[in-house]
């Protein structure tokens, strides 16, 4: 992905900020809240939830009667379009999350049905426990790969140190095969044998089962199922309550009535403790020509927005991002001076979003909070070479559209006008904007940079040759940061201090929302810069980043592995794991990945994603990550 997001602060007169706040807080946000509510009450809502998506046209249909509603009249046309876009985006994300939760719930329920004690399995199968173990061994022999014996012999010492409930990567493939075999067979005895294997980590357990521990295990699964069901039932997008009307209503009810049960009492408590968003929804400008750039009498870059043309906003940004805003101004001036002989589809700016950023203080909200403009830019459009690349892609897409339309035959007036517009666009695309020349980055596709993440070592890099599987070099977190490695320890000390302060505040029932410094983000930028530099040094074709889906399991396995090295006693391991979490804390992996992606987009390095390995050292994980991405290419 070659697009990144930059931001700046917008400064305007008090009257302009007041007018914009009224439009966004009193008209646009209530419209979004109403659309969110109507979508959740639609008769097809449950069907969409099961599918994991909704028809985007439904939001526009629900909006049609609302555009004449007195509560929402008086907004610029762009604000109405923004409301539709935001509601579609919110529900697209929400339905995807719900589908994933539903999939997890179905898997947990299926596992709970399969999870039976040895006594229950013996009763169901009608044979003795020893006979069941023999049958389980037969099933295991049928599904175990031929090279399992070699793998187990080489990893025998490591296997002794693992907990029995933890499986290796090869065992995960075996468990998947066992689950499939369970669903494909109707034989009761085979199913009991598979259930026995799965609950014992794909192994034969010669020891007698602990009934108490098994009961705790089943209870843990039931609690997970209850939590997933609660998420699926209650977490529907509710919008933003800027007036605190719901909070005040709940407060009145809670002070006057007595809850009928614990569930109702908890819902009141959750509602009162929930921190509502105090700023309105942002306004999205999806087309770059909805924003007009110019310079004021002091030479500062300013911007006007479609629908708010009587108000102008001054751009205040970091010097590192100023060149982007100068480019926005240049692009529009060139297009205007050439009498629209250039296409806006080659503007460096792609889209924008106005948002209020919440600040502390007393007074009117448009005075306390400040405005921020987020701009999406295509980094390829900065240079001539990148622009030519984009131009070819768009020209091919337009030519394909024209060909498909003409193939229909007997075109009506609208279709002919559509073809005429496309041809006009194609002519303007072939007249690109003047850009500086910079050779495109060309890496070797078989050289990959794998970046593994961890708790103690936030990032470890392995440069791998995919064709041979050979590692060219490793880079630890100390090598990546160099002289700045001391900042990592300073940041951990700060987090530890804030954690202690938060605990003291919670004990005293005092406010415990302590802000953190930007040291962590600075370290992430240093890491990203060095990772990009290493990729360029070795002419890597791509950087492989881990998916964060299993990051919690990854962190937990790292803690558990360290705890097992300290002692074989379970209580000692738990105490060590607790102390280790407090001393090290978790890293903001999502922020680090986002910064690496942004820096790679500017350079032109491809980003790939792969599932993060659970076992092994940080170096081994980084290598496996890169090789998994390389093999995935071949499969695809």
N, C-alpha and C positions, 0 to 999 in steps of 0.2 A: 504494500500500500504506500503510495507516494504522497498522500495527503497528511498534513499536520495541522494542529490548531495553535494559533497565536492569540494573544489578548492585549488589550489596552484599557486604560481608564478613560471614560468619557466625562468631560467637564462642560457644563452648560449653565445658563442663568437659572435662578431659582424658579422662575415662572415656567421654563421649559421642563425642568425636572418635576415640578408639581403637576403639570399637565400629563407628562408621561406616566407618573405614578398613578394618577386617577384612571387613566386608560387601562393600565396593566392590572391594578389592584381592584378597581371597582367594576370593571366591565369584562376584561379579558380572562382573568383568573376565575371569576364566577361562571363564565361561559365554559371554561375547561372543566370546572367541577361538575357542572350540569351534564356535560357530555360524558364524563367518566361515570356518573351515576346512571345515566340512561343506557350506556353500553352494558353495565353490570346487571341491569334489570331486563335486558332483551331476552325474549323467549328462547333464542338460540345460544344463550351464553354458555350453558353447560356443554353443548355440542362443541363450541369453540374451545372450551377448556380441555376437552378430551383430545381434540385435534392438535392443540398447542398453537393455534393461530386463529385470527379472525379475518373476515373480508374487509379490506381497508375502505371499501366504498360505503360500508355501513355507517361510519362516522359522519361522512358527508351527508348521507340521507337523514341522519338524526339532527344534523345541524340546520337543514333547510327550514323547518318551522321555527327554529330559535333565532334566526337572523332578523325576524320582525318582532321578537319578544322585547317589550319595553325595557326589561332588565339589561339587555345586551346591545341596544341600539346606540349608535354614535361612535363606533370604532372604525378605524381605517380598514380598507379591504384586506390589507396584508395581515392585520391582527386576526381576522376571522380565519384566513388560510393557515396562520401559525397555530391557532387553537386546534384545527383539524389535524395538522401535522404532529403536534405534541401528543394528542390523545392516541393517535395511531402508534406513535413511537412507544408510549407508556404501555399500552396493552400488548404490543408486539413483544416487548421484553417480558412483561408479566406472564403472558400465556406460555412463553418459552420456559420460564422458570417453573410454572405450575406443571407443565408437561414433564419436566425433569423430576419434580417432586412426586408426581403421580407414578412415574416409572420406578422411582426408589421405593415408594409405598408398596406397589405391587410386588416388587422383589422382596421386601421385608416380610410381607404377608405370606408369600410363597415359601420363604425360608422358615418362617415360624411353623407352617404346616408340616414341613419336612423335619424340623428339629424335635426329635423325640428322645427320651431317655433310653438307656439300655434295657430297662425293664419293659418299657412300652414297645420297643422294637422286638424284643423276644416274644411278647404277647401277640403282637400283630403278625409276625412272621410264622409263629407256631413252631419254632425250632429253638435249640439252646443257644446261649451266647457264643460258645465255642464254634458251633456250626455256622452261626452268622458271621463270625470272623473269617472262617474258611471261605464262605461265599464272597465276603468283601475282598479277600485276597485274590480270588478268581477275577472279580470285576476289575480290580486294580491292575492285574496283569494284562488284561485285555486292552485297557485304555492308556497304560503307561508307554511312552515312546521307547524305542529300542536303546537309545543312548542314556536312559535314566540311570542305569547302574553305574556308568562311567561318571556321570555328573555327581551322583551321590557319593562315590568313593573319593573324588577330588575335593569335595566340600564337606567331608565328614567332620573335620575339626570345627569348622564354622557352624555346622548344624547343631553341634552339641551345646553351643553357647546361646542358640536361639530359644525363645519360648515356644512351646508346642503349638500355641494358638497362632503363631506367626508363620506365614508360608513364604517360600521363595518365589521368584518369578516363574520358574518352571512349574511349581505347584499351582500357581494361579491358572496356567493353561490347563492343567489337569483338572482342577476344580470346575473350570468352564465346561470341559468335556463331560464331567460327572453330572452337572446340572442338565446338560442337553440329553444325556442318556436317561436321566430320571424322567424327563418329559416325554421321551420317545418310547418308553417301555410301559406295559400294563402289568407286568409280572410283579406280584406283591413282594416276593422274596428279594428280587433284584432291587426293588425300590428301597426296601429296608436296609440292604447292604450298602447302597449308595448313600442313604441318609447317615448310616454309621460312619462311612468314610469322610463325608463332608464335615460332620461335626467334630471329627478328630483330626482335622487338617490333612485329609487325604492319606492317612496312615492307619495302621492297625495298632490299637491301644491295648496292651496286655494288662494294664492296671485296672482295678475296679473303679467305676465311675463315682465321683463325689456328688451325692444327691443335692447337697446344699449349693455347691458351686453351679451345678446344672440349672437349678431353680433360679439362681441369680442371673444366669446367662439368658434364660427364657424371659425373665422379667425385664432385662435390659432391652431385648428386641421389642417387647410389648410397649415399653416407654417410647422407643424410637418411632413405632407405628402411631402411637397416640399423638406425638409431636408433629409428625408429618400430616396426619389428618387435620390437626388444628391449623396448620399452615394453609392447607388447601381450602379450609372452610372460612377462615377469617381474614386473610391477607388480600383483600380486594382494594385496588387503588381508590383512595377517597379524596384526593385533591388536597388543597391547602386552605386552611381556615384562618384567614388573616384577621378576622374580627374576634377570634376566641369564643365564638358563640357556642360551639359544642362543648368546649371546656367549662364555660360558665354554666351551661345547662346541666352538665354532669355534676358540677359542684353543688348546685341547688338540690338536685335529686339526692346526692350522697349525704347532704346535711339534714334533709327533711325525712327521708325514708330509711327503712332498714332492709338490707339485702336479703333476698329470699334464700340464697344459697351461696356457697363459696365461689362458684363460677361468676355469679353476678357481682359479688364484691370484688373479685379480681379484675373484672372488666372495668368497673368504676376506677379502681386503683390505677390500672394501666392507662386509662384515658386521662386521668389527672396528672400522672407522672410523665406522660409522653410530651416531648418538646416539639411543639408545632413550628412549622416554617413561617417566619415573619415577613418574608418577601414574596412578591407575586411570581407566577410562572414567567419564564423568559419569552421573548418574542423572536421567532425564527424568520430570517430572510433567506429563502432558499435560492434566490437568483441574485447574481452579483450586480445586476443593473438596478436593483432596488436601493442601492447605496450610492450616493453621489459624493465624490471627493473633491476638495478644493483647499486653497490656502487663504487664511484671513490676512488682515492688514499687517499683522506682526510676523507673517511667514510661517505660522503654525498650521499643520495639516488638520483639516476639519472634515466632518462628514454630515450629510443629511440623509434622512431615510424616507422612503416612499410612504406617503400617508402622514408624514410629519415634516413636510417640506418647509413649514414656517419656522421650524426650530433647527438650530445648528449645534453641533457638539464638537468640542475640541479634543484631539487625540493626545493623550499622555501615555507614553510607553517607555520601556527599557531601550537603551541604545542598541542592544542586540537584536531588537525586533523592528527598529525604526525603518530599516531598508525595505521591509515588506510593505509598510504603509506608503512609502514613497513610490513603490512600484504600482500600488493600486491607483494612485493619482496619475502616474505617467500613462498607464494603460488607458484610462478614460480620456485623458487629454489627446492621446494619439488617435483614438477612435473618433473623437469629436472633430479634430482638425482634418482628418481624412474624409470627413463627411460619410461616416459609417461604412468605410470600405474594409474595415477590420471586423472580425467576429468576436463578440464577447465570450464565446465558448473557449477562447484562448486567453482570457483574463487569468492572471495568477490567482486572484481571489475567486473562490468558488461559492461560498455562502457565509452568512453572518448570523449572530445571535446576540440580542441585547438582554442583559440580565442585571438585576439588582444584587449587590453584594452586601450581606448583613454586617452591620457594625454596631458597636456598643455606644450608648449615649442616650440622652433624653432630648426630646423635641420631635418635630414633625418627621415622619419616616423618610420623606424625600430630601430632608436636610441631613439626617443621620447616616443613612445608607448611601452608598455611592454606586454609580453605573459602570458596568464593564461590558465591553464589546469583544466577543469571541469570533475570530475569523478562521475559516477553513481555507487553506491554501494548498495548491498542487506544486510541490517542489520541482517537478520536472519542467514546469513552465518558467523557471527562472533563467534557463539557458536556451540557446538556439538549438542545440542537439536534443534536449529534452522536449522542447516545443515541437520539433519535427516528429518526434516519436508520438506525442499526443495527437498531432495533426493527422498522421497516418491512421491512427486508431479511429478517430472521429470520421475521417473521410470514408474509411471502409464501412463503418456503421451506417453512415448516411446513404452510401451507394447501395447497400443491402436493403435499406428501407425503401428506396426509390424502386429498386428492381422488384421487390415483393408487391408493392402497390400497383405497379404497371402490370404485373402478371395477372391481376384480378380481371382486367379488361373492362370495357364499358364504364369508364370512370365518370363519376358525377362531378359537379362543380367543386365541391369541398375537397375531393380527392385530388383533382387537378391543381387546385390552389395549394394543397399540401405539398405536392411534388414541386411546384414552382418555388415555394419557400425553401424546401430542402436544397434545391439547385442553387438558390441564392446564397444559402448558408455555406454550401460547398465552395462557391467562388470566393467568399470572404475568408474561409479557412485557409485557402491557398495563398492568402496575402498575410503572412504572419507578422507579429509585432517584432520590432528590433530588439534583440536580446544579446547579452554578452556570450562569448564562446567559451565553453568549458567541456572537455572530453567527458563522455559518459563513463561511469565506473564499469569496468568489465572484469569480473572475477572469474575464477575457474570453478565451474559448477560442482566438481568432485571434491573441492576443499570446503569443509564446513566448520563453523565455530560453534561448538556446543557450550551452553551456559547453564550450569547446574546451580540450584538455589538451596540454601540450607540455613539452619538456625544459628549455629556458631560462626559459620563462614557464609555470609550472604550470597556470594557469587564466586564460582570457580569455572575457569575456561579451559576447554580442550580444543585444539586445532587438529582436525582429523582429515585424512585422505580417505574418502569413501570407497574408492576402487580397491584399495588394499587393506583398509581397516586399520592402518598404521596411524599412531598419534604423532604429529609433528612436534608439538610442545604442549605443556601444561602451564597455566598461570593461576596461582593461588590468589586469595584476597589480599595478602600482603604484597605480592608482586604487582597486582593491579593498582593498588593505592600508592605504593612506594613510600615517599616521605610523608604522605598524608594518612598513613595507616593509623597514626596516633589519634586521628579524628574519630575513628571507629570506636575506640575505647572511651573517648570523651562523650560520644553520643549515647553509648550504653550506660555510662554513669548518669547522664542526664535523665534517661528513661527510668533508671532505677530510683533516682531521687524523686521524680514525679510520681512514680508508683507508690513510694512510701508516703508522700504527701497526700495522695488520693486516698490511701487507706486510713490515714489519720483523720481526714475530713469526713470520710464515711462513718467512722466510729463516732464522731461528734455531730453527725447529721448536718454537716455544713456543706456548702457548695463544693463540688469536687471536679468541676470541668476545668482542668488546668491545660492551658495551651502549651504546645511544644515549639522549640526553636526550629528553624529551617535547616539545621545541620544535617539531618537525615537526607533531605532532598539534595543538598549540596554533595554529599557523599555519593548518592545515586548518580548524579551528573558526572562526577569524576570517574565512576566505574563505567558508565556508558561511553564516555569519551575514550577511555582506554580500550574497551572492547571493540569499538569501531576502528581504532588505530591498529589494533592487532589484526583485525580482519583485513584491513587494507595492506598491512605489511606482508601477509601471506597470500594476498590476492584471493581471499575466500569468496566463494560465490554466494554464500548465505550464512546467516546467523540463526541458530536453532534455539528457540526459547521454550521453556516448559509451559504446559498448560497448568493453570492453577486449580483445576478441579480436585486433584488429590493432594494439595499442598498440606492440608491438615494432617493427613496420614503420613506424609513425608516427614513433617516436623516431629510427629509423635514417635515414628520409628527411630529417628535420630536420637531423641531423648532416651528412648527405651534401650537402644544399643549402648549408650554411654552408661546407663544405670546398671545394665547387666555386667559391664566390665568392672564395676566397683564391687559388686557383691552378688552371691547367688541367693541371698535371702530376699524374699519378696518385699518385706516391710522396708528393708534398707534401700531397695531399688525405688520404691514409691517415694520415700523421703528425699532421696538424691534427685529424682526427677522433678519434684516440687521445687527444691532449692535451685536447680539448674534453670528452670523456667523463669524464676524470679531474677536470677543473675544475668541471663542472656536476653530474655524477651524475644518477641517476634519482629521480623523485619517487614517493611512495607514492600512486599514482593510485587504487587500490582503497580506501584509507582515506579519501581526500578524497571520493570518490563516496558511500561509506557514510555519512559525516557529513552530506553534503548531503541524502541521502535521509531520514535520521533527522530533520533539522531541518524538511524540507518536510512530513513526515508530521505533525509537531506543529502545523504551521500550516494544513495542509489543502490544500497545493498539489500538483497531480498531477505525477508524475515520468514522463517518457517517455525511451525509449532509441533511439539511432540509430547507424549505423556512422560512425565518425570519418573525415572526409576525410583524404587523404594529402597532397595538394598545397595550396599557398596559404599566405597569412599566417594568424596566429592569429585575426585578426578575420574573415577570409573563411571559415575553417574553422567558426567559431562560427555564422556566418550560414547556411552550407550545412547544418550539423547541424540547426538549427532548421527550415529549409525542408524538409529530407528527412523530418523527423518529421511536418510538416504535410501533405505530399503523401502520406505513408504512411497517414494517417487516411482520406483520400479513397479510396485503393485498397482499404483494408479495409472 
